[in-house]
Amino acid sequence: MIETRLLKYFLAIAREQSITRAAESLFLSQPTLSRQMKELEEELGVQLFVRGKRQTLLTEEGVYLRARAQEMMQLMEKTETTLKNSGNVVAGDIYVGYGESPAVAPLMRIYDELHHEHPDIHLRIYSGNAESILERMDKGILDIGLLLGVDRLDKYDYLDLPYADEFGVLMPKDHPLAAKTAVTFDDLKDVPLALPQQAADGQHPTIPAMWKDNDAKNVICTYNLIYNAAFLAEQGTCLVFCLDRLIDTHGARNLAFRPMNPPVTVPAVLVTKKYQTFSPAVRLFLEKVRAWAEKEKAGHLP
């Protein structure tokens, strides 16, 4: 079994790309660090570094170990923090993965309320798509994920939030379709488009089959986060199929958003792993989110 100390040393070399600089940062001698890494390579039976005169670079096996080592160190840090803060005072870190969605706003307000009540609770946010968030949850790096319109799997618990996001199209303000109050899928058949990667992968059941698996010739770009793709829409390279209210279209930017007709919506859900043991801080946050969701749903009943 690899010692945590060796993983720390390995990551320092990967970061500095130099055994000498890594040794200085670790307060070790260069020969000592070199010997430790040679022993690690012998233990694993692979070469981790390409040692040059000016740089020490990672091999393919080294790149793989770096990714796994970072995850292990994050998980150990998360575990240590939780155990240290398991006393009477509610404290600790809440590790949350958020997809791009305005549904994040009420969750942030809930955390703000929680933080005022318990100042030693801290939020650690990871932003990404559903695939990357679920992967980190499976590895124990994240406690909770906020996802949109995902297929439900038995190994997770789901809390339906009283919120649904609406898809539409981001375009220049002077685009012909901007004159309409809403656009149809027929309107988009022959215009250059950028799609969310999840839509192109067929992970949203409301997305037309013509767009899935990147088969449509007019799909010229896919993206996982909207910020950069919005520049394509602003300069007129293509229209961007995205969720509403993620990009400001009321300021100085040359952007307009038009919803779909008929509407295309996706529900927001909070996802946790089944049978997972949560820290007191995470449990308290989930309790507050659940109470808020139930109150909101009750307020919309006829």
TIMAR-163639 format. One line per 8 residues: for each residue x, y, z of N, C-alpha, C. Coordinates in nm, 2 decimals. Last residue first. Layout:
<nodes>
X Y Z X Y Z X Y Z ~ ...
</nodes>
This chain:
<nodes>
-5.30 2.36 -0.48 -5.42 2.44 -0.50 -5.50 2.43 -0.37 ~ -4.96 2.41 -0.38 -5.07 2.33 -0.39 -5.20 2.41 -0.40 ~ -4.75 2.58 -0.33 -4.80 2.58 -0.47 -4.92 2.48 -0.49 ~ -4.68 2.54 -0.07 -4.73 2.67 -0.11 -4.78 2.68 -0.25 ~ -4.57 2.28 -0.08 -4.70 2.30 -0.01 -4.76 2.43 -0.05 ~ -4.32 2.34 -0.20 -4.42 2.26 -0.27 -4.56 2.27 -0.21 ~ -4.20 2.50 0.00 -4.23 2.56 -0.13 -4.34 2.47 -0.21 ~ -4.19 2.31 0.21 -4.26 2.43 0.23 -4.30 2.50 0.09
-4.01 2.12 0.09 -4.15 2.08 0.13 -4.24 2.21 0.15 ~ -3.78 2.28 0.06 -3.85 2.22 -0.06 -3.99 2.18 -0.03 ~ -3.72 2.35 0.33 -3.75 2.45 0.23 -3.83 2.40 0.11 ~ -3.66 2.09 0.42 -3.77 2.17 0.48 -3.81 2.28 0.39 ~ -3.44 2.02 0.26 -3.56 1.94 0.26 -3.68 2.02 0.31 ~ -3.26 2.21 0.35 -3.30 2.21 0.21 -3.43 2.13 0.19 ~ -3.23 2.14 0.61 -3.28 2.27 0.58 -3.33 2.28 0.44 ~ -3.12 1.88 0.59 -3.25 1.90 0.66 -3.31 2.04 0.62
-2.88 1.94 0.46 -2.98 1.86 0.39 -3.12 1.88 0.45 ~ -2.75 2.08 0.67 -2.77 2.15 0.54 -2.89 2.07 0.47 ~ -2.73 1.88 0.86 -2.80 2.00 0.89 -2.84 2.07 0.76 ~ -2.56 1.69 0.73 -2.70 1.65 0.76 -2.78 1.78 0.79 ~ -2.33 1.84 0.70 -2.40 1.80 0.58 -2.54 1.77 0.62 ~ -2.26 1.87 0.98 -2.28 1.99 0.90 -2.36 1.95 0.77 ~ -2.23 1.60 1.06 -2.34 1.68 1.12 -2.36 1.81 1.03 ~ -2.16 1.40 0.77 -2.11 1.47 0.89 -2.23 1.55 0.94
-2.32 1.09 0.67 -2.29 1.23 0.65 -2.24 1.29 0.78 ~ -2.29 0.79 0.52 -2.29 0.85 0.65 -2.24 1.00 0.63 ~ -2.51 0.65 0.27 -2.39 0.73 0.31 -2.40 0.79 0.45 ~ -2.72 0.52 0.16 -2.65 0.46 0.28 -2.52 0.53 0.31 ~ -2.68 0.66 -0.16 -2.76 0.58 -0.06 -2.67 0.53 0.04 ~ -2.55 0.98 -0.23 -2.54 0.84 -0.23 -2.62 0.77 -0.13 ~ -2.78 1.24 -0.35 -2.68 1.19 -0.25 -2.67 1.04 -0.27 ~ -2.89 1.53 -0.52 -2.86 1.39 -0.53 -2.75 1.35 -0.42
-3.16 1.73 -0.60 -3.05 1.72 -0.52 -3.02 1.57 -0.50 ~ -3.28 1.84 -0.92 -3.28 1.75 -0.81 -3.15 1.75 -0.73 ~ -3.49 2.02 -1.14 -3.37 2.02 -1.06 -3.38 1.92 -0.94 ~ -3.63 1.93 -1.46 -3.64 1.95 -1.32 -3.50 1.95 -1.25 ~ -3.64 2.12 -1.76 -3.58 2.01 -1.69 -3.59 2.03 -1.54 ~ -3.84 2.20 -2.05 -3.79 2.23 -1.91 -3.73 2.10 -1.86 ~ -3.93 2.37 -2.32 -3.85 2.26 -2.29 -3.79 2.28 -2.15 ~ -4.25 2.47 -2.47 -4.14 2.49 -2.37 -4.06 2.36 -2.35
-4.29 2.44 -2.83 -4.33 2.43 -2.69 -4.22 2.44 -2.59 ~ -4.06 2.69 -2.80 -4.21 2.67 -2.82 -4.23 2.55 -2.90 ~ -3.80 2.82 -2.59 -3.85 2.73 -2.69 -4.01 2.72 -2.69 ~ -3.70 3.16 -2.54 -3.73 3.03 -2.50 -3.79 2.95 -2.61 ~ -3.41 3.35 -2.62 -3.55 3.33 -2.66 -3.59 3.18 -2.61 ~ -3.20 3.62 -2.54 -3.24 3.48 -2.51 -3.38 3.46 -2.55 ~ -2.93 3.81 -2.68 -3.07 3.79 -2.65 -3.10 3.64 -2.62 ~ -2.65 4.02 -2.67 -2.71 3.89 -2.65 -2.85 3.90 -2.62
-2.41 4.20 -2.65 -2.49 4.18 -2.77 -2.56 4.05 -2.77 ~ -2.40 4.36 -2.33 -2.36 4.26 -2.42 -2.46 4.24 -2.54 ~ -2.50 4.54 -2.14 -2.44 4.59 -2.27 -2.40 4.49 -2.37 ~ -2.78 4.36 -2.02 -2.67 4.46 -2.00 -2.62 4.50 -2.14 ~ -2.94 4.15 -2.04 -3.01 4.28 -2.03 -2.91 4.39 -2.01 ~ -2.85 3.90 -2.03 -2.89 3.95 -2.17 -2.95 4.09 -2.16 ~ -2.63 3.70 -1.86 -2.70 3.83 -1.85 -2.73 3.88 -1.99 ~ -2.68 3.36 -1.84 -2.60 3.47 -1.90 -2.69 3.59 -1.90
-2.87 3.21 -1.72 -2.73 3.18 -1.68 -2.64 3.29 -1.73 ~ -3.13 3.24 -1.79 -3.08 3.31 -1.68 -2.94 3.27 -1.63 ~ -3.20 2.92 -1.95 -3.23 3.06 -1.92 -3.16 3.11 -1.80 ~ -2.97 2.69 -2.10 -3.07 2.73 -2.00 -3.09 2.88 -1.98 ~ -2.92 2.66 -2.46 -2.88 2.66 -2.32 -3.00 2.69 -2.23 ~ -2.78 2.68 -2.77 -2.89 2.61 -2.70 -2.85 2.60 -2.55 ~ -2.66 2.94 -2.94 -2.63 2.85 -2.83 -2.75 2.81 -2.76 ~ -2.58 3.00 -3.28 -2.67 3.02 -3.17 -2.64 2.91 -3.07
-2.25 3.12 -3.40 -2.36 3.02 -3.39 -2.46 3.06 -3.28 ~ -2.12 3.36 -3.44 -2.07 3.24 -3.50 -2.17 3.13 -3.50 ~ -2.19 3.61 -3.32 -2.27 3.56 -3.43 -2.21 3.43 -3.50 ~ -2.08 3.70 -3.09 -2.01 3.74 -3.22 -2.08 3.69 -3.34 ~ -2.25 3.57 -2.90 -2.24 3.72 -2.91 -2.17 3.77 -3.04 ~ -2.21 3.30 -2.94 -2.34 3.36 -2.97 -2.32 3.51 -2.99 ~ -1.95 3.28 -2.85 -1.98 3.24 -2.99 -2.11 3.30 -3.03 ~ -1.97 3.36 -2.59 -1.90 3.44 -2.68 -1.92 3.41 -2.83
-2.10 3.14 -2.47 -2.17 3.26 -2.49 -2.10 3.36 -2.59 ~ -1.90 2.95 -2.42 -1.99 2.93 -2.54 -2.07 3.06 -2.57 ~ -1.80 3.04 -2.18 -1.72 3.05 -2.30 -1.81 3.04 -2.42 ~ -2.03 2.98 -2.00 -1.96 3.11 -2.01 -1.89 3.13 -2.14 ~ -2.14 2.72 -1.99 -2.20 2.82 -2.08 -2.11 2.94 -2.10 ~ -1.98 2.41 -2.00 -2.02 2.53 -1.92 -2.04 2.64 -2.02 ~ -1.95 2.23 -2.21 -2.00 2.18 -2.08 -2.04 2.29 -1.98 ~ -2.04 2.21 -2.56 -1.98 2.28 -2.44 -2.03 2.21 -2.32
-1.99 2.18 -2.91 -2.05 2.14 -2.79 -1.97 2.20 -2.67 ~ -2.06 2.30 -3.24 -1.98 2.31 -3.12 -2.06 2.25 -3.01 ~ -2.21 2.28 -3.46 -2.07 2.30 -3.49 -1.99 2.31 -3.36 ~ -2.47 2.13 -3.60 -2.42 2.14 -3.46 -2.27 2.15 -3.48 ~ -2.55 2.08 -3.85 -2.55 2.22 -3.81 -2.50 2.24 -3.67 ~ -2.56 1.81 -3.89 -2.45 1.89 -3.95 -2.44 2.03 -3.90 ~ -2.63 1.59 -3.63 -2.68 1.70 -3.71 -2.56 1.78 -3.76 ~ -2.50 1.40 -3.46 -2.53 1.37 -3.60 -2.57 1.48 -3.69
-2.43 1.40 -3.19 -2.36 1.49 -3.28 -2.38 1.46 -3.43 ~ -2.59 1.25 -3.04 -2.47 1.18 -3.09 -2.40 1.27 -3.20 ~ -2.88 1.44 -3.12 -2.81 1.35 -3.04 -2.69 1.28 -3.11 ~ -3.04 1.59 -3.29 -2.92 1.66 -3.23 -2.83 1.56 -3.15 ~ -3.25 1.44 -3.37 -3.16 1.49 -3.47 -3.04 1.55 -3.42 ~ -3.40 1.40 -3.14 -3.31 1.29 -3.18 -3.21 1.34 -3.29 ~ -3.44 1.68 -2.93 -3.47 1.61 -3.05 -3.36 1.51 -3.09 ~ -3.46 1.65 -2.58 -3.39 1.70 -2.69 -3.41 1.62 -2.81
-3.58 1.54 -2.36 -3.66 1.64 -2.44 -3.59 1.69 -2.56 ~ -3.40 1.38 -2.23 -3.51 1.31 -2.31 -3.59 1.41 -2.40 ~ -3.07 1.43 -2.22 -3.19 1.50 -2.19 -3.30 1.44 -2.28 ~ -2.86 1.28 -2.31 -2.89 1.27 -2.17 -3.01 1.35 -2.13 ~ -2.74 1.28 -2.56 -2.87 1.22 -2.55 -2.91 1.20 -2.40 ~ -2.51 1.42 -2.60 -2.49 1.28 -2.56 -2.63 1.21 -2.54 ~ -2.60 1.67 -2.64 -2.55 1.60 -2.76 -2.53 1.45 -2.73 ~ -2.67 1.73 -2.38 -2.78 1.72 -2.48 -2.73 1.64 -2.60
-2.42 1.73 -2.26 -2.52 1.63 -2.22 -2.63 1.62 -2.32 ~ -2.30 1.95 -2.39 -2.25 1.82 -2.42 -2.35 1.71 -2.38 ~ -2.52 2.19 -2.53 -2.46 2.14 -2.41 -2.41 1.99 -2.44 ~ -2.44 2.31 -2.87 -2.52 2.23 -2.77 -2.45 2.20 -2.65 ~ -2.46 2.56 -3.11 -2.37 2.50 -3.00 -2.47 2.43 -2.90 ~ -2.53 2.58 -3.46 -2.57 2.56 -3.32 -2.45 2.52 -3.24 ~ -2.63 2.74 -3.76 -2.52 2.68 -3.68 -2.56 2.69 -3.53 ~ -2.96 2.65 -3.89 -2.87 2.75 -3.84 -2.75 2.69 -3.76
-3.15 2.47 -3.97 -3.05 2.51 -4.07 -2.96 2.62 -4.02 ~ -3.33 2.42 -3.75 -3.28 2.31 -3.83 -3.16 2.35 -3.92 ~ -3.45 2.61 -3.59 -3.31 2.58 -3.57 -3.25 2.48 -3.66 ~ -3.72 2.61 -3.64 -3.64 2.74 -3.67 -3.49 2.71 -3.66 ~ -3.80 2.36 -3.55 -3.79 2.38 -3.69 -3.71 2.51 -3.73 ~ -3.81 2.42 -3.28 -3.70 2.33 -3.33 -3.69 2.34 -3.48 ~ -3.89 2.77 -3.24 -3.93 2.63 -3.25 -3.80 2.55 -3.29 ~ -3.89 3.04 -3.00 -3.84 2.97 -3.13 -3.88 2.83 -3.12
-4.06 3.34 -2.90 -4.01 3.21 -2.88 -3.97 3.14 -3.01 ~ -4.09 3.59 -3.00 -4.10 3.58 -2.86 -4.05 3.44 -2.81 ~ -3.87 3.71 -3.26 -3.98 3.62 -3.22 -3.98 3.62 -3.06 ~ -3.64 3.85 -3.32 -3.77 3.92 -3.34 -3.89 3.84 -3.29 ~ -3.44 3.67 -3.31 -3.46 3.76 -3.19 -3.59 3.84 -3.20 ~ -3.41 3.56 -3.56 -3.50 3.49 -3.46 -3.52 3.57 -3.33 ~ -3.23 3.75 -3.68 -3.37 3.74 -3.72 -3.46 3.67 -3.62 ~ -3.02 3.92 -3.45 -3.05 3.80 -3.52 -3.19 3.80 -3.56
-2.95 4.13 -3.28 -3.00 4.16 -3.42 -3.02 4.04 -3.50 ~ -2.85 4.01 -3.05 -2.97 4.09 -3.04 -3.03 4.12 -3.18 ~ -2.73 3.67 -3.10 -2.71 3.82 -3.11 -2.85 3.89 -3.11 ~ -2.86 3.42 -2.86 -2.83 3.47 -3.00 -2.79 3.62 -2.99 ~ -2.96 3.13 -2.71 -2.88 3.25 -2.69 -2.84 3.29 -2.83 ~ -3.26 2.96 -2.65 -3.15 2.98 -2.74 -3.09 3.12 -2.72 ~ -3.36 2.73 -2.39 -3.39 2.83 -2.50 -3.26 2.85 -2.58 ~ -3.50 2.56 -2.12 -3.41 2.57 -2.23 -3.46 2.67 -2.33
-3.55 2.62 -1.78 -3.61 2.62 -1.91 -3.50 2.64 -2.01 ~ -3.57 2.43 -1.47 -3.50 2.52 -1.56 -3.56 2.51 -1.70 ~ -3.77 2.41 -1.19 -3.74 2.36 -1.32 -3.68 2.46 -1.40 ~ -3.83 2.34 -0.85 -3.77 2.43 -0.94 -3.75 2.35 -1.07 ~ -3.83 2.22 -0.58 -3.95 2.29 -0.64 -3.90 2.39 -0.75 ~ -3.64 1.92 -0.61 -3.65 2.06 -0.57 -3.77 2.13 -0.64 ~ -3.64 1.60 -0.49 -3.69 1.68 -0.60 -3.70 1.83 -0.54 ~ -3.37 1.42 -0.40 -3.47 1.51 -0.34 -3.51 1.61 -0.45
-3.27 1.08 -0.42 -3.30 1.21 -0.49 -3.40 1.29 -0.41 ~ -3.00 0.86 -0.37 -3.12 0.92 -0.32 -3.14 1.05 -0.39 ~ -2.85 0.60 -0.58 -2.86 0.74 -0.53 -2.99 0.77 -0.47 ~ -2.85 0.35 -0.69 -2.75 0.38 -0.59 -2.76 0.52 -0.53 ~ -3.04 0.35 -0.89 -3.08 0.29 -0.76 -2.98 0.33 -0.65 ~ -3.08 0.65 -1.09 -3.01 0.52 -1.06 -3.04 0.48 -0.92 ~ -3.25 0.84 -1.33 -3.23 0.80 -1.18 -3.18 0.66 -1.17 ~ -3.11 1.07 -1.55 -3.17 0.94 -1.53 -3.15 0.89 -1.39
-3.17 1.43 -1.48 -3.08 1.31 -1.50 -3.16 1.18 -1.49 ~ -3.25 1.71 -1.46 -3.31 1.61 -1.56 -3.23 1.48 -1.58 ~ -2.96 1.83 -1.31 -3.08 1.87 -1.39 -3.12 1.75 -1.48 ~ -2.83 1.84 -0.98 -2.83 1.80 -1.12 -2.96 1.84 -1.18 ~ -2.61 1.88 -0.72 -2.73 1.94 -0.78 -2.73 1.92 -0.93 ~ -2.49 1.65 -0.48 -2.48 1.71 -0.62 -2.62 1.77 -0.66 ~ -2.28 1.60 -0.19 -2.41 1.63 -0.25 -2.39 1.68 -0.40 ~ -2.02 1.54 -0.12 -2.13 1.49 -0.04 -2.26 1.50 -0.12
-1.73 1.44 -0.30 -1.84 1.53 -0.29 -1.95 1.46 -0.20 ~ -1.56 1.22 -0.27 -1.50 1.36 -0.27 -1.61 1.46 -0.25 ~ -1.64 0.97 -0.31 -1.65 1.02 -0.18 -1.59 1.16 -0.16 ~ -1.67 0.86 -0.56 -1.53 0.85 -0.49 -1.53 0.91 -0.35 ~ -1.92 0.94 -0.62 -1.89 0.79 -0.61 -1.76 0.77 -0.54 ~ -1.88 1.21 -0.65 -1.97 1.16 -0.54 -1.94 1.01 -0.52 ~ -1.73 1.22 -0.88 -1.67 1.27 -0.75 -1.75 1.22 -0.63 ~ -1.92 1.13 -1.06 -1.79 1.06 -1.04 -1.73 1.09 -0.91
-2.12 1.32 -1.04 -2.15 1.19 -1.00 -2.02 1.11 -0.97 ~ -1.97 1.54 -1.16 -2.02 1.55 -1.03 -2.05 1.41 -0.97 ~ -1.92 1.45 -1.42 -1.81 1.47 -1.34 -1.85 1.48 -1.19 ~ -2.19 1.42 -1.52 -2.10 1.31 -1.52 -1.98 1.33 -1.42 ~ -2.30 1.68 -1.50 -2.35 1.57 -1.42 -2.25 1.45 -1.41 ~ -2.03 1.93 -1.49 -2.15 1.86 -1.55 -2.19 1.74 -1.47 ~ -1.94 2.16 -1.23 -1.92 2.07 -1.34 -2.05 2.02 -1.40 ~ -1.79 2.30 -0.95 -1.88 2.32 -1.06 -1.84 2.23 -1.18
-1.78 2.26 -0.61 -1.72 2.21 -0.73 -1.83 2.23 -0.84 ~ -1.73 2.43 -0.30 -1.81 2.41 -0.43 -1.73 2.36 -0.54 ~ -1.77 2.40 0.03 -1.67 2.37 -0.08 -1.74 2.34 -0.20 ~ -1.86 2.60 0.30 -1.90 2.53 0.18 -1.79 2.52 0.08 ~ -1.83 2.54 0.66 -1.78 2.61 0.53 -1.83 2.52 0.41 ~ -1.91 2.63 0.98 -1.95 2.54 0.87 -1.90 2.62 0.74 ~ -1.88 2.81 1.18 -1.76 2.72 1.15 -1.80 2.61 1.05 ~ -2.11 2.95 1.23 -2.00 3.01 1.15 -1.89 2.92 1.11
-2.42 2.88 1.23 -2.30 2.80 1.26 -2.18 2.85 1.18 ~ -2.59 3.08 1.15 -2.62 3.00 1.27 -2.50 2.93 1.32 ~ -2.47 3.16 0.92 -2.50 3.26 1.03 -2.52 3.19 1.16 ~ -2.48 2.93 0.77 -2.35 2.98 0.81 -2.36 3.09 0.92 ~ -2.75 2.90 0.72 -2.68 2.80 0.80 -2.55 2.85 0.86 ~ -2.80 3.12 0.56 -2.87 3.11 0.68 -2.80 3.01 0.78 ~ -2.63 3.04 0.34 -2.61 3.17 0.41 -2.67 3.17 0.55 ~ -2.76 2.81 0.26 -2.63 2.80 0.32 -2.59 2.93 0.40
-2.99 2.92 0.16 -3.00 2.83 0.27 -2.86 2.82 0.34 ~ -2.88 3.07 -0.05 -2.95 3.14 0.06 -2.96 3.05 0.18 ~ -2.79 2.86 -0.21 -2.69 2.95 -0.15 -2.76 3.03 -0.04 ~ -3.03 2.75 -0.28 -2.94 2.67 -0.20 -2.84 2.75 -0.14 ~ -3.14 2.95 -0.45 -3.20 2.92 -0.32 -3.11 2.84 -0.23 ~ -2.93 2.93 -0.66 -2.96 3.06 -0.58 -3.03 3.02 -0.45 ~ -2.93 2.70 -0.81 -2.83 2.72 -0.71 -2.86 2.83 -0.62 ~ -3.12 2.73 -1.01 -3.16 2.66 -0.89 -3.06 2.66 -0.78
-2.99 2.83 -1.23 -3.04 2.92 -1.14 -3.09 2.86 -1.01 ~ -2.71 2.62 -1.31 -2.85 2.63 -1.30 -2.89 2.75 -1.20 ~ -2.46 2.40 -1.38 -2.50 2.54 -1.41 -2.65 2.55 -1.40 ~ -2.42 2.18 -1.09 -2.43 2.21 -1.24 -2.47 2.35 -1.26 ~ -2.22 2.15 -0.81 -2.33 2.22 -0.87 -2.31 2.22 -1.02 ~ -2.14 1.96 -0.54 -2.12 1.97 -0.68 -2.24 2.04 -0.74 ~ -2.01 2.02 -0.22 -2.12 2.02 -0.30 -2.08 2.04 -0.45 ~ -1.92 1.95 0.10 -1.87 1.94 -0.04 -1.98 1.92 -0.13
-1.89 2.13 0.39 -1.99 2.07 0.30 -1.94 2.07 0.16 ~ -1.69 2.10 0.68 -1.71 2.13 0.54 -1.82 2.06 0.47 ~ -1.74 2.21 1.02 -1.69 2.13 0.92 -1.73 2.18 0.78 ~ -1.97 2.20 1.30 -1.87 2.27 1.22 -1.83 2.17 1.11 ~ -2.13 2.24 1.59 -2.16 2.20 1.45 -2.06 2.28 1.37 ~ -2.00 2.13 1.89 -2.01 2.25 1.80 -2.03 2.20 1.66 ~ -1.94 1.88 2.00 -2.07 1.94 2.02 -2.10 2.06 1.93 ~ -1.75 1.71 1.74 -1.79 1.74 1.88 -1.92 1.81 1.89
-1.63 1.67 1.50 -1.74 1.59 1.53 -1.79 1.61 1.68 ~ -1.41 1.78 1.36 -1.52 1.87 1.40 -1.65 1.79 1.43 ~ -1.24 1.58 1.30 -1.19 1.68 1.40 -1.30 1.77 1.44 ~ -1.38 1.44 1.11 -1.36 1.38 1.24 -1.31 1.48 1.34 ~ -1.38 1.62 0.89 -1.51 1.58 0.95 -1.49 1.52 1.09 ~ -1.11 1.64 0.84 -1.18 1.76 0.88 -1.31 1.72 0.95 ~ -1.05 1.38 0.76 -0.98 1.44 0.87 -1.06 1.56 0.93 ~ -1.21 1.36 0.52 -1.23 1.28 0.64 -1.17 1.33 0.76
-1.08 1.56 0.36 -1.23 1.57 0.40 -1.26 1.49 0.52 ~ -0.83 1.46 0.34 -0.85 1.59 0.40 -0.99 1.60 0.45 ~ -0.89 1.22 0.20 -0.83 1.21 0.34 -0.85 1.34 0.41 ~ -0.99 1.33 -0.04 -1.07 1.24 0.05 -1.02 1.23 0.19 ~ -0.76 1.46 -0.13 -0.88 1.53 -0.11 -0.97 1.46 -0.01 ~ -0.59 1.24 -0.17 -0.55 1.34 -0.07 -0.67 1.43 -0.04 ~ -0.73 1.10 -0.37 -0.71 1.04 -0.24 -0.67 1.14 -0.13 ~ -0.72 1.28 -0.58 -0.85 1.24 -0.53 -0.83 1.18 -0.39
-0.44 1.30 -0.62 -0.52 1.42 -0.59 -0.65 1.38 -0.52 ~ -0.40 1.03 -0.70 -0.34 1.08 -0.58 -0.41 1.21 -0.53 ~ -0.53 1.02 -0.95 -0.58 0.94 -0.84 -0.52 0.99 -0.71 ~ -0.37 1.20 -1.10 -0.52 1.22 -1.08 -0.57 1.14 -0.96 ~ -0.12 1.09 -1.07 -0.14 1.22 -1.02 -0.29 1.24 -1.00 ~ -0.14 0.84 -1.20 -0.13 0.84 -1.06 -0.15 0.98 -1.00 ~ -0.17 0.94 -1.47 -0.28 0.86 -1.41 -0.26 0.87 -1.26 ~ 0.09 1.05 -1.50 -0.03 1.14 -1.51 -0.15 1.07 -1.45
0.25 0.83 -1.48 0.25 0.93 -1.38 0.13 1.02 -1.38 ~ 0.18 0.69 -1.71 0.15 0.63 -1.58 0.15 0.73 -1.46 ~ 0.29 0.87 -1.89 0.15 0.84 -1.89 0.10 0.78 -1.76 ~ 0.53 1.06 -1.69 0.49 0.96 -1.79 0.34 0.95 -1.80 ~ 0.59 1.40 -1.62 0.53 1.28 -1.59 0.51 1.19 -1.71 ~ 0.92 1.56 -1.60 0.79 1.55 -1.65 0.73 1.41 -1.61 ~ 1.14 1.78 -1.49 1.10 1.64 -1.46 0.95 1.63 -1.49 ~ 1.37 1.98 -1.66 1.24 1.95 -1.61 1.23 1.81 -1.58
1.65 2.00 -1.73 1.58 2.12 -1.68 1.44 2.09 -1.62 ~ 1.73 1.74 -1.79 1.82 1.84 -1.73 1.75 1.95 -1.66 ~ 1.47 1.50 -1.71 1.55 1.58 -1.80 1.64 1.67 -1.72 ~ 1.30 1.22 -1.65 1.39 1.31 -1.58 1.49 1.37 -1.68 ~ 0.99 1.13 -1.64 1.09 1.15 -1.74 1.19 1.25 -1.69 ~ 0.83 0.92 -1.40 0.89 1.05 -1.44 0.98 1.03 -1.56 ~ 0.74 0.66 -1.34 0.65 0.78 -1.32 0.70 0.91 -1.38 ~ 0.75 0.34 -1.45 0.82 0.46 -1.45 0.72 0.58 -1.44
0.64 0.07 -1.24 0.62 0.15 -1.35 0.72 0.27 -1.34 ~ 0.61 -0.08 -1.00 0.66 -0.15 -1.12 0.64 -0.07 -1.25 ~ 0.56 0.02 -0.75 0.45 0.01 -0.84 0.49 -0.06 -0.97 ~ 0.82 0.00 -0.63 0.70 -0.06 -0.57 0.58 -0.08 -0.66 ~ 0.97 0.15 -0.81 1.00 0.01 -0.79 0.88 -0.06 -0.73 ~ 0.86 0.40 -0.76 0.85 0.35 -0.89 0.87 0.20 -0.89 ~ 0.93 0.43 -0.49 0.79 0.43 -0.53 0.77 0.37 -0.66 ~ 1.21 0.44 -0.51 1.15 0.33 -0.44 1.00 0.32 -0.47
1.23 0.68 -0.64 1.28 0.56 -0.71 1.22 0.44 -0.64 ~ 1.13 0.85 -0.45 1.05 0.84 -0.57 1.10 0.71 -0.65 ~ 1.33 0.83 -0.26 1.19 0.80 -0.22 1.11 0.77 -0.35 ~ 1.55 0.93 -0.40 1.55 0.79 -0.35 1.41 0.75 -0.32 ~ 1.48 1.20 -0.43 1.50 1.12 -0.55 1.49 0.97 -0.51 ~ 1.47 1.28 -0.17 1.35 1.28 -0.24 1.36 1.19 -0.37 ~ 1.75 1.26 -0.10 1.64 1.19 -0.02 1.51 1.17 -0.10 ~ 1.87 1.44 -0.28 1.90 1.29 -0.29 1.79 1.21 -0.22
1.76 1.69 -0.19 1.73 1.64 -0.32 1.76 1.49 -0.33 ~ 1.62 1.70 0.14 1.73 1.70 0.05 1.69 1.64 -0.08 ~ 1.32 1.88 0.22 1.40 1.76 0.21 1.52 1.78 0.13 ~ 1.12 2.07 0.23 1.22 2.08 0.33 1.30 1.94 0.34 ~ 0.94 2.09 0.02 0.91 1.98 0.12 1.01 1.98 0.24 ~ 1.06 2.28 -0.14 0.92 2.30 -0.08 0.89 2.21 0.03 ~ 1.30 2.14 -0.20 1.30 2.27 -0.13 1.17 2.30 -0.06 ~ 1.19 1.93 -0.36 1.26 1.90 -0.23 1.27 2.03 -0.14
1.09 2.08 -0.57 1.00 2.00 -0.49 1.06 1.97 -0.35 ~ 1.33 2.17 -0.69 1.23 2.27 -0.63 1.13 2.20 -0.54 ~ 1.44 1.92 -0.76 1.51 2.01 -0.67 1.42 2.11 -0.60 ~ 1.26 1.80 -0.93 1.29 1.73 -0.80 1.35 1.83 -0.70 ~ 1.01 1.96 -1.11 1.16 1.97 -1.07 1.17 1.90 -0.93 ~ 0.75 2.03 -1.13 0.82 1.98 -1.25 0.97 1.98 -1.23 ~ 0.59 2.10 -0.93 0.70 2.19 -0.95 0.78 2.15 -1.08 ~ 0.39 1.90 -0.94 0.35 2.04 -0.95 0.47 2.13 -0.99
0.53 1.66 -0.93 0.44 1.68 -1.05 0.40 1.83 -1.06 ~ 0.65 1.70 -0.68 0.73 1.69 -0.80 0.65 1.72 -0.93 ~ 0.42 1.69 -0.52 0.50 1.81 -0.52 0.59 1.81 -0.64 ~ 0.32 1.44 -0.56 0.24 1.55 -0.61 0.33 1.68 -0.61 ~ 0.52 1.29 -0.43 0.50 1.27 -0.57 0.43 1.39 -0.63 ~ 0.48 1.36 -0.17 0.61 1.39 -0.23 0.59 1.39 -0.38 ~ 0.23 1.26 -0.12 0.25 1.41 -0.11 0.38 1.45 -0.18 ~ 0.28 0.99 -0.16 0.19 1.06 -0.25 0.21 1.21 -0.25
0.44 0.95 0.06 0.50 0.93 -0.07 0.41 1.00 -0.18 ~ 0.26 0.98 0.27 0.38 1.07 0.26 0.44 1.06 0.12 ~ 0.09 0.77 0.24 0.04 0.90 0.21 0.15 1.00 0.19 ~ 0.22 0.48 0.08 0.21 0.57 0.20 0.16 0.71 0.16 ~ 0.05 0.22 -0.08 0.13 0.34 -0.10 0.11 0.43 0.03 ~ 0.08 -0.12 0.00 0.00 0.00 0.00 0.09 0.12 0.00
</nodes>
